């Protein structure tokens, strides 16, 4: 896959034998977050009985962090668990980084984490067992943000407003794995064969937002299943990021594209109508704000071929999928 970026020579995957689990970590920012996520996963996996590899896609880190990243790569190599280590100076969107890491994965199950996540002990054993027993294609984990706070579960969506997340539910439907419309917050697992069948992520997203409803709804539309397990828990640091996320041009464009690909022009224009007059963030480079109609036009053109791709492969329409959720008590 040509991403138009320069990859530094830090990939290290000479093994060919399959493993049970591939952990793919998209990293941007201080290396401490990457270290903590790697250590958390390794400690749990070392006692799991599962064979595994760790894959890091470090991006947008800047020259000043290269020494720390080189040390992290060295010690990860010494552990014998390094499946791949890719480093780009240029920043990537989260789905682009995850997709790139997945292309080097050998695991039967792909686990994706942001670099500010810690797993609860028993995470991997419980997740793999749950996916095997219930024949689950995509499994999201329960999220805990702050010590002492309650756990958070699947997304409650605001589809007509922005095709994005209104909030997370704070109570589970039951104590074991159950189907959900959409989930997220930095930790989830996918059967590798299913990931490849649905073509993973689409590489049209830039910046923040869009990929989570896109992937989960696409999984359902292509005949897959998406679940959450209240016993599979990860802790997620939700501190302030060093870059703009909400209400940027990318944010609006990504959500328009997700709505278009999944729901067609009906949902594209529904979301666009709600965006007209929305709050905007002035770009840091001081450039004038892009008119919302221009963002709509760009979103439509950029996502049209992907919309056509999904139309040829989906087993039901998005409106039919929403009716399925309602009929089966799946929250949205």
N, C-alpha and C positions, 0 to 999 in steps of 0.2 A: 504494500500500500504506500503510495507516494503522498506524504503529508506536506511536502514542500518545506521541510525543516532539516537542519543538519543534525544528524545523530552522532554524538561523540562515541568513540570506540570503547564502550563499557558494557556491551552485551556479553553474557557469559552463560551459554547453555549448550553444552556439548553432549548431554545425555539424551538418549532417545527412548528409554523405557518409560511406559506410562506410570503415573502415580495416582493415588486416590484424589488428592486435593492440590489445586493450584491456587495460591493466594496472590491476588493482583492488587498492588497498592499504588494509587495515584498520589504523587507527592509534589507539593509546592509549599515553600516557606521554610521556617527554621527546621533544621535536621532533627532536633529533639523530638518533634512530633512523629517523624518517620521511625526513629529509634524506638520510641515507646510502642508504636503499633506493631513493629516487627517483633519486639521482645514479647509482647502480649500474645501474639499469634503463635510464636515459637514455643513459649512455655506451655500453652494449651495443647498444641499439636504433638509435642514430645511425649506427652502422657496419654495420647489418644489411641495409639496403635495404628493410626492411619499413615500411609506414606504421603509425603508432601514436598512441595517446592514453594519458594517465595520469589515473587517477581515484582520489581520496583520500576515505576516509570516516573522519574524525577524531571520536573519541567518548570520553566520560569523561575529558576532558582538564582540566577546571577552568578557572576564569576567569584564573588566573595565566599560562596558556600561550597565551591568545588573541592576544597581540601577536606572538609567534613564529609562530603558525599563520597570521596575516594576512600576515606577511612571506613565509612559504613559499608561500602562495597567490598573492601578487603576482608573485613571480619565476617561479613555475610558469606563470602566465598569460602573462608576457613571453616564455616559451619557445615559445609557440604550440602546446604539446602538452597543454594542460589540457582534459580531457574532462569533468571534474566535480570539485567540491570541496565536500563536505558536512561540516558540523561540528555536533555535538550535545554539550551539556554532560553529558547523561546517558550512562552507559556502556551499550554494547551487547555482546551475545555475538558472538564472531567470525563465526558464520554469518549473523547478522542484518546485520552491517556489510557483509559480502561481498555478500549478496543485494541490499542497498540500492544498493551501487555498481554491481552488474551491470545494474540496471534503467536506468542511464544510459549503458550501453556500446554502442558502434557496431561493435566489432571482430568479425571472423570467428572469432577465437580469444580467449578470455578467460583471462588469466593472473592468478592470485591470489597475493598475498604478504602475510605479516605485516610489521610495520614494523621488524623486526630481521633482515632477510635481505639478502644481497648475492649477485648472480649471477656465476657464472664467465663470462669472455669467451666469446662464441659461443652463449650460452644460448638466445636466442630463435630464431636461425636454425636451430640444431640441433633444437630442440623442434618448431617448425613443420614442418620438413622430415620429421622422424620421424613426426609425426601424419599428414601427407599421404601418405607412402609406405606406412605400415602401416594406414591408415584407423582411427586410434585416436580414441576419443571423449574419454577422460580420461587425461592423462599426468602422473604425478608425477615430480618431479626427485629426484636423489640428494642427500643431505644431508651437510654437513660442519659439525660443531659447534666443534671446537677446532683451531687450527693444529697440524699434525703428527699429528693423530688420523686413523684410517682413515675411509673413507666409510661411510655407512649407507644401507640400501636399504629394501625394503618392510617392512611390519609383520608380525611374528609375533603372532597374536592369542591371547587367553585367553577364548574365547567363553563357556564354561560358568562361568567365574569372575566376569567382569564385562562381557563384550561389548566389551572394550577391548584396549589394546596391552600385550603382555607385554614385548616388546623389538623392536628393529629387527634384521634380518639384516645381518651385516657382510661378506658376500660376495655378489656378484651371480650369478644363474643363467647369464648370458652377458654379453658386452661391448656388445651393442646392445639395443634396446628389447625387453622381454618382458612378458607379462601377469602381473598380480599380483592378489591378492584385495583388498588394502587398503593404502594408504600415507598419508603425511602429513608433518607438520613444516614447514608454513608456505609451501610453494611448489608449485603445480600449475597445469595448463592444461586447459581444456575447450573443445571445439567449441561455439560460441555456439548453433548450432541444436539441438545435443543438450542443452545446459544448459536451454534453454527447453522442449524436449520432455519432459524429466523434471521440470520445474517447479523447477529449481535446488535450493536448500536449503528445508527446512521451517522455519517461524518459531516453532516451539514450544520450541526449546532456549534456556535461560538460563544464563549463566555458562560454565563450562568442561566440555568433553568431550561426546562423543556424535555430533558432526556428521560426523566423518571415516568411521567405519564405516557410518553411516547413508547418506551420499552414495555411497560406493564400492559398497557392496552393492546399493543401489537401482539404480545404473547397470547392474550385472550383471543384476539381476532383471528390468529393463525392456529387456533385449536389447542393452545397450551393451558396451563393452570398456574395461578399466582397465589401464594399463601403467605401467612405470617405465623410464627410460633412464639407464644408467650414465654416459653422456656429457653429460647435462643436469644440471648441478650448481649448487646454491645453498648458500651459507654461512648458518648459522642461529645467531644468538646465543641461547644457552639459559640465560641468567642468571636470577637470582631475580626473580620478578614481585612487584609491590606489592600483590597481592590473592591471596586463597586460591583454590586450584584443586582439588586432590585432596581427597576425603573430606568435601566439603561436601554440603548438601542438594541443591544443583543438580547436583553431580557424580553422585550416586546416581540422582536423578530422570532426568537426561539419558540415562544408560546404560540404565536400565530402559525408557525410551521408545524408544531406538534398537533394543533387543532386541525390543520389542513390535511396532514398525512393520515391521521386517525379517523377524522369525521367528514372529510371532504369540504367542499366550498360552503356548505351550510354552516358548519362549525367555524370555519375560517372567518366568515363574515359576522357570525354571532359574536365572536371574541373581538374582532376589529371594532364593531360598533361600541362595545364596552370600553375599548381603549381610547377612543376619540376623546380628547380633553383630559387624559390621564396625566398624573404627575410625572415629570421627566427630570432626570439628573443631567446637569450641564457637564459635558465631557471635560475631563481633566486637561485636555490639550487646548481648551478654549474654543473649539470649533463650534459653529452654530448647530443647534439641535436639528436633527433630521425630521422633516415633516412625517406625520404618522402615515399618511397615504403612501409615501415613498417606502416606508418600512413594510407596509402591506404588500406593495408591488414586489419588493425584493423577496419577501417571505414566500409569496406565491410562486415566483419563478424558481427560487432555490429548491423548493420542496415538491414541485410538480412531478418530476420523474419518480421520486420516492412514493408519492401518493399513487401513481399509476402502478408502481411495483407492488405495493400492498394490495391494491384492488384485485390484482391477478392471483393473489395467494390467500386472501382472507376467506374464512369459512362463513362469516356473517358480517353484517354491517355494524357500525358503531351503535346506531340506535337500537338494533336488535340485541347488541351486547348489553346495553343499559337495561333493556327489558329483562334480559336474563339475570342480571344482578338483582333487580327488584324482585323477580319471581323467586329467587333462591336465597333471599335475605342477606345478600352481600352488600355491605355498607359502602356508600359513595358520597 
